Amino acid sequence: MSKTKRRKVFISYHDEDREYKDRFARMMRDYIIDRSVKVHDIDDTNLKTATIRQKIRDDFIADATVTVVLIGPCTWQRKHVDWEIGSSLRDTQRKSRCGLLGILLPNHPDYNRSRINPHRIPPRLASNWEGEDPYALVHKWPKKRVTARIRQWIHEAFERRKGTPPNNGRPQYRNNRSGNCSAGWKS
C-alpha cells in the first residue's frame, strides 16, 4: 500500500467507549491529526447545549477532513453522536464536509456476526451507508492491530467526499434515545 497523507480526524463516540477512543488515538497517532474533543477541552459547567455544540463544530469538526464514528452497543442512541455526524456532513463557507467512516467495536452485538444490522448503528450513519455508492463505509475493528488497514479506510473516506453527496436529511436527535441498546432504532 502506498503511503497516505496524515488526515485531520474527528473521532465521534459514546463516552462508555472512551477506552476504544483512547486506544484508536494512540494506535493512529503517527498517521492522523486527532481533532477530537479531549476531556477538559471545554469547560461545560455553565454552558448551554447549543454553545457546547457550536464550540465543537467551530473549534474541532471545522478543522477535520474525516469523521470516524466508533460504534459500540449504545452509540446509536446518543444525541451528540448524531449531531456530530450531521455537523461533519455539512458543506459550508467556513468548512468543507468531512469524509465519514464507521468502525464497529468488539463490544457491539454484531461484531462477531457476518452481517451488521443497520438499526444498531447511528441512523444518520446508516443513511449514508446504504446504496450502491454510499457516502460512508462501516468496517469492524481489526482483530489484530493493523494500522495500515485503518489508514486505508480513512484515506478512502476522505476520497469519497468527492463522490456521492451525503444524506443529511434525518431530523436531528433532540434527546438521547432510551431502551435496549441491542434492539436498535426503529424507522
Secondary structure, DSSP 8 states (H G I E B T S, - for coil): ------EEEEEE--GGGHHHHHHHHHHTTTTEEE----TTSS--TT--HHHHHHHHHHHTGGG-SEEEEEE-TTGGG-HHHHHHHHHHH---SS----EEEEEE-TTSTTTTSSS--GGGS-HHHHHTT-SSS-SEEEEE--SS--HHHHHHHHHHHHHHTTSS-----S---SS---S-GGG----
